[in-house]
Amino acid sequence: MKAPFIPDLGIIYPEKPDARMVELVEVREINIDENYPFLDKSFKFKFVNLLLYLGIYTAAFFLCVTLYGIKIEGRKNLWKHRKILKNGAMTVSNHMHRWDFIFVALAVRFRRLFFPAFKDNLKGPDAGWIRHAGGIPVPDDIRAMRAFNSAFDEINKKKIWIHAFPESARFNYFVPIRPFKKGVFTMAHRYNLPIIPVAMSYRKAGFPFTLLNKIRVKKGGKELPLITIRVGEPIFFDKNLGRKESVQKIRKECHDEVTRLAGITDNPYPAQGD
């Protein structure tokens, strides 16, 4: 596997690997309490969710290939383990682009995904996209957390896949793999889900993307790299260990595998992010 291309975009990243890099613009107020519809069962939601995923597999796919040169590798790992994965799974990936959830959805193809989301993001302009794509806000209140857990209980019963960004915050075009929060792995352990590591890395732009980059620069933007998505083999919980030890072990295994899939040989961050 080739070493990842390191883009030089002049971005200054926060010192804390889980700090919010993208400033939140609040456009609405929202109350995330125990009465919030964490799992929206309305006809409107189901209809818009269907249209959104149709858009991901058509228009968004075209845009991802055209704008970012998306290249997907490792889908054979999903096919090889299809009998196990039909009962549900969790995908985990690095968090490096505003569209990275779309990248993952394209990588696992024709599967809906629900995912834990920052509740504050539902105050921003992307709230509609986040909710209708399957985003479920993580609350602070204990009673609301019970409702949050009940929503994922139902999702798991329906054998719908779950996605998580264990790095927590998004660092645009960041290369190293940052520490992973254990909460998503605790969730996966609760449902005994196999975890599929997905890594997004970068390639130097060649023709015809060099022409697109020239247009970006003329408009005041920056030259962007191309993006490669690699899907790894499922990783399973060690049933010989207790919950705490099993979660710690699989977090380390997933962090190591995402790092390897990204082509990184000397990652500066540990797996533990709590």
Phi and psi restraints in degrees (value plus and minus 20) as a CYANA .aco file:
   2 LYS   PHI     -89.8   -49.8
   2 LYS   PSI     129.8   169.8
   3 ALA   PHI     -85.9   -45.9
   3 ALA   PSI     125.4   165.4
   4 PRO   PHI     -88.2   -48.2
   4 PRO   PSI     125.0   165.0
   5 PHE   PHI     -93.5   -53.5
   5 PHE   PSI     114.6   154.6
   6 ILE   PHI    -123.8   -83.8
   6 ILE   PSI      84.8   124.8
   7 PRO   PHI     -92.1   -52.1
   7 PRO   PSI     121.9   161.9
   8 ASP   PHI    -129.3   -89.3
   8 ASP   PSI      72.0   112.0
   9 LEU   PHI    -126.4   -86.4
   9 LEU   PSI     -15.5    24.5
  10 GLY   PHI      50.1    90.1
  10 GLY   PSI       1.8    41.8
  11 ILE   PHI    -103.7   -63.7
  11 ILE   PSI     113.1   153.1
  12 ILE   PHI    -118.8   -78.8
  12 ILE   PSI      96.0   136.0
  13 TYR   PHI    -113.5   -73.5
  13 TYR   PSI     130.1   170.1
  14 PRO   PHI     -81.8   -41.8
  14 PRO   PSI     133.2   173.2
  15 GLU   PHI     -88.3   -48.3
  15 GLU   PSI     -60.0   -20.0
  16 LYS   PHI     -97.9   -57.9
  16 LYS   PSI     106.4   146.4
  17 PRO   PHI     -89.3   -49.3
  17 PRO   PSI     -30.9     9.1
  18 ASP   PHI    -134.9   -94.9
  18 ASP   PSI      -4.9    35.1
  19 ALA   PHI     -95.1   -55.1
  19 ALA   PSI     130.8   170.8
  20 ARG   PHI     -94.2   -54.2
  20 ARG   PSI     100.0   140.0
  21 MET   PHI    -108.9   -68.9
  21 MET   PSI     -56.3   -16.3
  22 VAL   PHI    -114.1   -74.1
  22 VAL   PSI      99.6   139.6
  23 GLU   PHI     -86.2   -46.2
  23 GLU   PSI     112.6   152.6
  24 LEU   PHI    -100.7   -60.7
  24 LEU   PSI     110.8   150.8
  25 VAL   PHI    -125.1   -85.1
  25 VAL   PSI      91.0   131.0
  26 GLU   PHI    -104.6   -64.6
  26 GLU   PSI     105.7   145.7
  27 VAL   PHI    -139.8   -99.8
  27 VAL   PSI     -25.5    14.5
  28 ARG   PHI    -175.6  -135.6
  28 ARG   PSI     139.0   179.0
  29 GLU   PHI    -119.3   -79.3
  29 GLU   PSI     125.4   165.4
  30 ILE   PHI    -167.8  -127.8
  30 ILE   PSI     119.4   159.4
  31 ASN   PHI    -128.8   -88.8
  31 ASN   PSI      90.7   130.7
  32 ILE   PHI    -119.0   -79.0
  32 ILE   PSI      69.3   109.3
  33 ASP   PHI    -142.7  -102.7
  33 ASP   PSI    -187.7  -147.7
  34 GLU   PHI     -87.2   -47.2
  34 GLU   PSI     -35.6     4.4
  35 ASN   PHI    -112.6   -72.6
  35 ASN   PSI     -22.4    17.6
  36 TYR   PHI     -89.9   -49.9
  36 TYR   PSI     117.9   157.9
  37 PRO   PHI     -98.3   -58.3
  37 PRO   PSI      59.5    99.5
  38 PHE   PHI     -77.3   -37.3
  38 PHE   PSI     -61.7   -21.7
  39 LEU   PHI    -130.9   -90.9
  39 LEU   PSI      80.2   120.2
  40 ASP   PHI     -94.2   -54.2
  40 ASP   PSI      99.2   139.2
  41 LYS   PHI    -126.7   -86.7
  41 LYS   PSI      -7.9    32.1
  42 SER   PHI     -92.1   -52.1
  42 SER   PSI     136.4   176.4
  43 PHE   PHI     -81.4   -41.4
  43 PHE   PSI     -58.8   -18.8
  44 LYS   PHI     -79.3   -39.3
  44 LYS   PSI     -66.3   -26.3
  45 PHE   PHI     -81.7   -41.7
  45 PHE   PSI     -67.7   -27.7
  46 LYS   PHI     -81.1   -41.1
  46 LYS   PSI     -59.5   -19.5
  47 PHE   PHI     -88.3   -48.3
  47 PHE   PSI     -66.7   -26.7
  48 VAL   PHI     -87.7   -47.7
  48 VAL   PSI     -58.0   -18.0
  49 ASN   PHI     -80.0   -40.0
  49 ASN   PSI     -62.5   -22.5
  50 LEU   PHI     -83.7   -43.7
  50 LEU   PSI     -66.3   -26.3
  51 LEU   PHI     -82.4   -42.4
  51 LEU   PSI     -59.6   -19.6
  52 LEU   PHI     -83.5   -43.5
  52 LEU   PSI     -64.5   -24.5
  53 TYR   PHI     -89.7   -49.7
  53 TYR   PSI     -52.9   -12.9
  54 LEU   PHI     -82.5   -42.5
  54 LEU   PSI     -58.2   -18.2
  55 GLY   PHI     -87.1   -47.1
  55 GLY   PSI     -56.6   -16.6
  56 ILE   PHI     -81.8   -41.8
  56 ILE   PSI     -63.5   -23.5
  57 TYR   PHI    -101.0   -61.0
  57 TYR   PSI     -25.7    14.3
  58 THR   PHI    -140.1  -100.1
  58 THR   PSI    -104.4   -64.4
  59 ALA   PHI     -83.3   -43.3
  59 ALA   PSI     -64.4   -24.4
  60 ALA   PHI     -85.6   -45.6
  60 ALA   PSI     -58.4   -18.4
  61 PHE   PHI     -80.0   -40.0
  61 PHE   PSI     -65.3   -25.3
  62 PHE   PHI     -80.1   -40.1
  62 PHE   PSI     -64.1   -24.1
  63 LEU   PHI     -87.1   -47.1
  63 LEU   PSI     -59.7   -19.7
  64 CYS   PHI     -83.4   -43.4
  64 CYS   PSI     -60.3   -20.3
  65 VAL   PHI     -89.8   -49.8
  65 VAL   PSI     -61.9   -21.9
  66 THR   PHI     -91.9   -51.9
  66 THR   PSI     -64.3   -24.3
  67 LEU   PHI    -107.0   -67.0
  67 LEU   PSI     -54.0   -14.0
  68 TYR   PHI    -142.8  -102.8
  68 TYR   PSI     -16.5    23.5
  69 GLY   PHI      37.4    77.4
  69 GLY   PSI      17.9    57.9
  70 ILE   PHI     -73.6   -33.6
  70 ILE   PSI     110.6   150.6
  71 LYS   PHI    -149.6  -109.6
  71 LYS   PSI     106.2   146.2
  72 ILE   PHI    -132.1   -92.1
  72 ILE   PSI     108.6   148.6
  73 GLU   PHI    -145.9  -105.9
  73 GLU   PSI     128.4   168.4
  74 GLY   PHI      73.3   113.3
  74 GLY   PSI      -9.7    30.3
  75 ARG   PHI     -81.3   -41.3
  75 ARG   PSI     -43.2    -3.2
  76 LYS   PHI     -79.6   -39.6
  76 LYS   PSI     -45.5    -5.5
  77 ASN   PHI     -87.8   -47.8
  77 ASN   PSI     -49.3    -9.3
  78 LEU   PHI     -93.1   -53.1
  78 LEU   PSI     -61.7   -21.7
  79 TRP   PHI     -86.3   -46.3
  79 TRP   PSI     -59.9   -19.9
  80 LYS   PHI     -83.0   -43.0
  80 LYS   PSI     -53.2   -13.2
  81 HIS   PHI    -130.3   -90.3
  81 HIS   PSI       6.5    46.5
  82 ARG   PHI     -79.6   -39.6
  82 ARG   PSI     -53.7   -13.7
  83 LYS   PHI     -85.6   -45.6
  83 LYS   PSI     -57.8   -17.8
  84 ILE   PHI     -97.5   -57.5
  84 ILE   PSI     -61.1   -21.1
  85 LEU   PHI     -92.6   -52.6
  85 LEU   PSI     -36.0     4.0
  86 LYS   PHI     -87.0   -47.0
  86 LYS   PSI     -36.9     3.1
  87 ASN   PHI    -111.8   -71.8
  87 ASN   PSI     -15.4    24.6
  88 GLY   PHI      96.6   136.6
  88 GLY   PSI     136.4   176.4
  89 ALA   PHI    -184.6  -144.6
  89 ALA   PSI     146.5   186.5
  90 MET   PHI    -141.1  -101.1
  90 MET   PSI     110.7   150.7
  91 THR   PHI    -119.8   -79.8
  91 THR   PSI     122.9   162.9
  92 VAL   PHI    -150.7  -110.7
  92 VAL   PSI     124.5   164.5
  93 SER   PHI    -171.5  -131.5
  93 SER   PSI     147.2   187.2
  94 ASN   PHI     -91.2   -51.2
  94 ASN   PSI     135.7   175.7
  95 HIS   PHI    -133.9   -93.9
  95 HIS   PSI      79.0   119.0
  96 MET   PHI    -156.9  -116.9
  96 MET   PSI     -12.5    27.5
  97 HIS   PHI    -180.5  -140.5
  97 HIS   PSI     130.8   170.8
  98 ARG   PHI     -81.8   -41.8
  98 ARG   PSI     -48.1    -8.1
  99 TRP   PHI    -120.7   -80.7
  99 TRP   PSI      -6.8    33.2
 100 ASP   PHI     -86.9   -46.9
 100 ASP   PSI     -45.4    -5.4
 101 PHE   PHI     -84.4   -44.4
 101 PHE   PSI     -59.2   -19.2
 102 ILE   PHI     -82.7   -42.7
 102 ILE   PSI     -60.4   -20.4
 103 PHE   PHI     -78.6   -38.6
 103 PHE   PSI     -64.5   -24.5
 104 VAL   PHI     -85.8   -45.8
 104 VAL   PSI     -62.8   -22.8
 105 ALA   PHI     -79.8   -39.8
 105 ALA   PSI     -58.1   -18.1
 106 LEU   PHI     -89.0   -49.0
 106 LEU   PSI     -54.5   -14.5
 107 ALA   PHI     -87.8   -47.8
 107 ALA   PSI     -58.4   -18.4
 108 VAL   PHI    -113.3   -73.3
 108 VAL   PSI     -28.2    11.8
 109 ARG   PHI      19.9    59.9
 109 ARG   PSI     106.0   146.0
 110 PHE   PHI      42.2    82.2
 110 PHE   PSI       9.0    49.0
 111 ARG   PHI    -147.0  -107.0
 111 ARG   PSI     112.1   152.1
 112 ARG   PHI     -95.2   -55.2
 112 ARG   PSI     129.2   169.2
 113 LEU   PHI    -151.7  -111.7
 113 LEU   PSI     114.4   154.4
 114 PHE   PHI    -127.0   -87.0
 114 PHE   PSI     130.6   170.6
 115 PHE   PHI    -169.6  -129.6
 115 PHE   PSI     124.6   164.6
 116 PRO   PHI     -87.5   -47.5
 116 PRO   PSI     119.0   159.0
 117 ALA   PHI    -152.1  -112.1
 117 ALA   PSI     129.9   169.9
 118 PHE   PHI     -77.1   -37.1
 118 PHE   PSI     108.2   148.2
 119 LYS   PHI     -85.2   -45.2
 119 LYS   PSI     -51.6   -11.6
 120 ASP   PHI     -86.2   -46.2
 120 ASP   PSI     -44.2    -4.2
 121 ASN   PHI     -85.5   -45.5
 121 ASN   PSI     -40.6    -0.6
 122 LEU   PHI     -99.0   -59.0
 122 LEU   PSI     -21.3    18.7
 123 LYS   PHI    -112.4   -72.4
 123 LYS   PSI     -29.6    10.4
 124 GLY   PHI    -115.0   -75.0
 124 GLY   PSI    -199.2  -159.2
 125 PRO   PHI     -89.3   -49.3
 125 PRO   PSI     -36.9     3.1
 126 ASP   PHI    -113.9   -73.9
 126 ASP   PSI     -10.1    29.9
 127 ALA   PHI     -76.3   -36.3
 127 ALA   PSI     -64.7   -24.7
 128 GLY   PHI     -82.3   -42.3
 128 GLY   PSI     -62.5   -22.5
 129 TRP   PHI     -84.1   -44.1
 129 TRP   PSI     -64.1   -24.1
 130 ILE   PHI     -82.1   -42.1
 130 ILE   PSI     -68.5   -28.5
 131 ARG   PHI     -84.5   -44.5
 131 ARG   PSI     -66.9   -26.9
 132 HIS   PHI     -96.5   -56.5
 132 HIS   PSI     -36.2     3.8
 133 ALA   PHI    -100.0   -60.0
 133 ALA   PSI     -37.1     2.9
 134 GLY   PHI     102.1   142.1
 134 GLY   PSI      -6.8    33.2
 135 GLY   PHI     -94.5   -54.5
 135 GLY   PSI     110.1   150.1
 136 ILE   PHI    -139.9   -99.9
 136 ILE   PSI      96.5   136.5
 137 PRO   PHI     -86.7   -46.7
 137 PRO   PSI     119.8   159.8
 138 VAL   PHI    -108.6   -68.6
 138 VAL   PSI      95.8   135.8
 139 PRO   PHI    -104.3   -64.3
 139 PRO   PSI     150.3   190.3
 140 ASP   PHI    -119.2   -79.2
 140 ASP   PSI     -52.1   -12.1
 141 ASP   PHI     -94.1   -54.1
 141 ASP   PSI     120.6   160.6
 142 ILE   PHI     -83.8   -43.8
 142 ILE   PSI     -63.3   -23.3
 143 ARG   PHI     -85.2   -45.2
 143 ARG   PSI     -58.9   -18.9
 144 ALA   PHI     -87.6   -47.6
 144 ALA   PSI     -52.5   -12.5
 145 MET   PHI     -84.5   -44.5
 145 MET   PSI     -53.2   -13.2
 146 ARG   PHI     -83.0   -43.0
 146 ARG   PSI     -61.5   -21.5
 147 ALA   PHI     -87.7   -47.7
 147 ALA   PSI     -57.3   -17.3
 148 PHE   PHI     -80.9   -40.9
 148 PHE   PSI     -67.3   -27.3
 149 ASN   PHI     -84.5   -44.5
 149 ASN   PSI     -57.7   -17.7
 150 SER   PHI     -83.0   -43.0
 150 SER   PSI     -55.8   -15.8
 151 ALA   PHI     -82.8   -42.8
 151 ALA   PSI     -64.2   -24.2
 152 PHE   PHI     -93.6   -53.6
 152 PHE   PSI     -47.1    -7.1
 153 ASP   PHI     -79.1   -39.1
 153 ASP   PSI     -64.8   -24.8
 154 GLU   PHI     -89.0   -49.0
 154 GLU   PSI     -59.3   -19.3
 155 ILE   PHI     -79.8   -39.8
 155 ILE   PSI     -64.5   -24.5
 156 ASN   PHI     -84.7   -44.7
 156 ASN   PSI     -59.6   -19.6
 157 LYS   PHI     -81.2   -41.2
 157 LYS   PSI     -52.6   -12.6
 158 LYS   PHI    -103.4   -63.4
 158 LYS   PSI     -19.0    21.0
 159 LYS   PHI      42.3    82.3
 159 LYS   PSI       9.6    49.6
 160 ILE   PHI    -103.8   -63.8
 160 ILE   PSI     120.3   160.3
 161 TRP   PHI     -93.3   -53.3
 161 TRP   PSI     134.7   174.7
 162 ILE   PHI    -139.1   -99.1
 162 ILE   PSI     119.7   159.7
 163 HIS   PHI    -136.2   -96.2
 163 HIS   PSI     130.4   170.4
 164 ALA   PHI    -165.1  -125.1
 164 ALA   PSI     126.8   166.8
 165 PHE   PHI    -127.7   -87.7
 165 PHE   PSI      70.2   110.2
 166 PRO   PHI     -89.0   -49.0
 166 PRO   PSI     -31.6     8.4
 167 GLU   PHI     -92.9   -52.9
 167 GLU   PSI     -36.3     3.7
 168 SER   PHI      60.8   100.8
 168 SER   PSI     -98.6   -58.6
 169 ALA   PHI    -107.1   -67.1
 169 ALA   PSI     137.6   177.6
 170 ARG   PHI    -113.7   -73.7
 170 ARG   PSI     109.3   149.3
 171 PHE   PHI    -137.1   -97.1
 171 PHE   PSI      86.5   126.5
 172 ASN   PHI     -82.2   -42.2
 172 ASN   PSI     106.4   146.4
 173 TYR   PHI      35.9    75.9
 173 TYR   PSI      12.7    52.7
 174 PHE   PHI    -103.1   -63.1
 174 PHE   PSI     120.4   160.4
 175 VAL   PHI    -112.1   -72.1
 175 VAL   PSI     -73.7   -33.7
 176 PRO   PHI     -80.7   -40.7
 176 PRO   PSI     137.2   177.2
 177 ILE   PHI    -114.3   -74.3
 177 ILE   PSI      98.1   138.1
 178 ARG   PHI     -99.6   -59.6
 178 ARG   PSI     148.6   188.6
 179 PRO   PHI     -79.1   -39.1
 179 PRO   PSI     130.1   170.1
 180 PHE   PHI    -120.8   -80.8
 180 PHE   PSI     115.5   155.5
 181 LYS   PHI     -94.7   -54.7
 181 LYS   PSI     124.3   164.3
 182 LYS   PHI    -102.7   -62.7
 182 LYS   PSI     -35.4     4.6
 183 GLY   PHI     -76.8   -36.8
 183 GLY   PSI     -61.2   -21.2
 184 VAL   PHI     -88.1   -48.1
 184 VAL   PSI     -50.9   -10.9
 185 PHE   PHI     -97.7   -57.7
 185 PHE   PSI     -50.1   -10.1
 186 THR   PHI     -84.4   -44.4
 186 THR   PSI     -60.0   -20.0
 187 MET   PHI     -82.2   -42.2
 187 MET   PSI     -66.6   -26.6
 188 ALA   PHI     -81.1   -41.1
 188 ALA   PSI     -58.1   -18.1
 189 HIS   PHI     -85.3   -45.3
 189 HIS   PSI     -57.5   -17.5
 190 ARG   PHI     -77.3   -37.3
 190 ARG   PSI     -55.7   -15.7
 191 TYR   PHI    -124.5   -84.5
 191 TYR   PSI     -16.6    23.4
 192 ASN   PHI      32.7    72.7
 192 ASN   PSI      28.3    68.3
 193 LEU   PHI    -108.9   -68.9
 193 LEU   PSI     117.4   157.4
 194 PRO   PHI     -85.8   -45.8
 194 PRO   PSI     125.0   165.0
 195 ILE   PHI    -131.5   -91.5
 195 ILE   PSI     108.0   148.0
 196 ILE   PHI    -124.6   -84.6
 196 ILE   PSI      91.8   131.8
 197 PRO   PHI     -95.5   -55.5
 197 PRO   PSI     115.5   155.5
 198 VAL   PHI    -150.4  -110.4
 198 VAL   PSI     110.6   150.6
 199 ALA   PHI    -142.5  -102.5
 199 ALA   PSI     119.3   159.3
 200 MET   PHI    -135.4   -95.4
 200 MET   PSI     105.2   145.2
 201 SER   PHI    -151.9  -111.9
 201 SER   PSI    -194.8  -154.8
 202 TYR   PHI    -145.6  -105.6
 202 TYR   PSI     132.8   172.8
 203 ARG   PHI    -149.0  -109.0
 203 ARG   PSI     128.8   168.8
 204 LYS   PHI     -88.4   -48.4
 204 LYS   PSI     115.4   155.4
 205 ALA   PHI     -90.4   -50.4
 205 ALA   PSI     112.8   152.8
 206 GLY   PHI    -137.7   -97.7
 206 GLY   PSI    -196.6  -156.6
 207 PHE   PHI     -84.7   -44.7
 207 PHE   PSI     117.0   157.0
 208 PRO   PHI    -112.8   -72.8
 208 PRO   PSI     -14.5    25.5
 209 PHE   PHI     -90.6   -50.6
 209 PHE   PSI     -41.0    -1.0
 210 THR   PHI     -82.9   -42.9
 210 THR   PSI     -53.5   -13.5
 211 LEU   PHI     -87.7   -47.7
 211 LEU   PSI     -61.1   -21.1
 212 LEU   PHI     -83.7   -43.7
 212 LEU   PSI     -58.5   -18.5
 213 ASN   PHI     -86.1   -46.1
 213 ASN   PSI     -54.9   -14.9
 214 LYS   PHI     -83.0   -43.0
 214 LYS   PSI     -59.2   -19.2
 215 ILE   PHI     -85.1   -45.1
 215 ILE   PSI     -61.8   -21.8
 216 ARG   PHI     -79.9   -39.9
 216 ARG   PSI     -64.8   -24.8
 217 VAL   PHI     -84.7   -44.7
 217 VAL   PSI     -61.3   -21.3
 218 LYS   PHI     -81.4   -41.4
 218 LYS   PSI     -50.1   -10.1
 219 LYS   PHI    -110.2   -70.2
 219 LYS   PSI     -11.2    28.8
 220 GLY   PHI      72.3   112.3
 220 GLY   PSI     -13.8    26.2
 221 GLY   PHI    -111.0   -71.0
 221 GLY   PSI    -183.4  -143.4
 222 LYS   PHI    -143.2  -103.2
 222 LYS   PSI     137.8   177.8
 223 GLU   PHI     -90.4   -50.4
 223 GLU   PSI     108.2   148.2
 224 LEU   PHI    -127.3   -87.3
 224 LEU   PSI     126.4   166.4
 225 PRO   PHI     -99.1   -59.1
 225 PRO   PSI     149.2   189.2
 226 LEU   PHI    -107.5   -67.5
 226 LEU   PSI     139.8   179.8
 227 ILE   PHI    -139.2   -99.2
 227 ILE   PSI     110.1   150.1
 228 THR   PHI    -130.5   -90.5
 228 THR   PSI     114.4   154.4
 229 ILE   PHI    -134.6   -94.6
 229 ILE   PSI     105.6   145.6
 230 ARG   PHI    -139.2   -99.2
 230 ARG   PSI     111.4   151.4
 231 VAL   PHI    -125.3   -85.3
 231 VAL   PSI     105.3   145.3
 232 GLY   PHI    -113.4   -73.4
 232 GLY   PSI    -199.7  -159.7
 233 GLU   PHI     -98.4   -58.4
 233 GLU   PSI     130.4   170.4
 234 PRO   PHI     -79.5   -39.5
 234 PRO   PSI     124.9   164.9
 235 ILE   PHI    -135.1   -95.1
 235 ILE   PSI     115.6   155.6
 236 PHE   PHI    -133.6   -93.6
 236 PHE   PSI     132.3   172.3
 237 PHE   PHI     -90.0   -50.0
 237 PHE   PSI     124.7   164.7
 238 ASP   PHI    -102.2   -62.2
 238 ASP   PSI      87.2   127.2
 239 LYS   PHI     -94.1   -54.1
 239 LYS   PSI     -28.2    11.8
 240 ASN   PHI    -104.9   -64.9
 240 ASN   PSI     -26.2    13.8
 241 LEU   PHI    -128.7   -88.7
 241 LEU   PSI     139.4   179.4
 242 GLY   PHI     -91.2   -51.2
 242 GLY   PSI     152.2   192.2
 243 ARG   PHI     -78.2   -38.2
 243 ARG   PSI     -69.2   -29.2
 244 LYS   PHI     -81.1   -41.1
 244 LYS   PSI     -68.4   -28.4
 245 GLU   PHI     -87.4   -47.4
 245 GLU   PSI     -58.4   -18.4
 246 SER   PHI     -85.9   -45.9
 246 SER   PSI     -59.7   -19.7
 247 VAL   PHI     -86.2   -46.2
 247 VAL   PSI     -63.7   -23.7
 248 GLN   PHI     -82.5   -42.5
 248 GLN   PSI     -61.0   -21.0
 249 LYS   PHI     -85.3   -45.3
 249 LYS   PSI     -66.8   -26.8
 250 ILE   PHI     -91.6   -51.6
 250 ILE   PSI     -50.4   -10.4
 251 ARG   PHI     -81.3   -41.3
 251 ARG   PSI     -65.1   -25.1
 252 LYS   PHI     -83.5   -43.5
 252 LYS   PSI     -62.5   -22.5
 253 GLU   PHI     -84.4   -44.4
 253 GLU   PSI     -61.8   -21.8
 254 CYS   PHI     -88.1   -48.1
 254 CYS   PSI     -60.9   -20.9
 255 HIS   PHI     -82.6   -42.6
 255 HIS   PSI     -63.8   -23.8
 256 ASP   PHI     -82.3   -42.3
 256 ASP   PSI     -60.2   -20.2
 257 GLU   PHI     -93.9   -53.9
 257 GLU   PSI     -59.9   -19.9
 258 VAL   PHI     -82.6   -42.6
 258 VAL   PSI     -60.0   -20.0
 259 THR   PHI     -81.6   -41.6
 259 THR   PSI     -64.9   -24.9
 260 ARG   PHI     -84.9   -44.9
 260 ARG   PSI     -64.5   -24.5
 261 LEU   PHI     -83.3   -43.3
 261 LEU   PSI     -49.3    -9.3
 262 ALA   PHI     -98.0   -58.0
 262 ALA   PSI     -25.1    14.9
 263 GLY   PHI      60.6   100.6
 263 GLY   PSI      -3.4    36.6
 264 ILE   PHI    -113.4   -73.4
 264 ILE   PSI     107.8   147.8
 265 THR   PHI    -125.7   -85.7
 265 THR   PSI     -39.0     1.0
 266 ASP   PHI    -153.7  -113.7
 266 ASP   PSI      55.0    95.0
 267 ASN   PHI    -101.7   -61.7
 267 ASN   PSI     112.4   152.4
 268 PRO   PHI    -101.7   -61.7
 268 PRO   PSI     -26.2    13.8
 269 TYR   PHI    -131.4   -91.4
 269 TYR   PSI     126.1   166.1
 270 PRO   PHI     -99.8   -59.8
 270 PRO   PSI     153.0   193.0
 271 ALA   PHI     -94.4   -54.4
 271 ALA   PSI     -54.3   -14.3
 272 GLN   PHI     -95.5   -55.5
 272 GLN   PSI     109.0   149.0
 273 GLY   PHI    -146.2  -106.2
 273 GLY   PSI       0.7    40.7
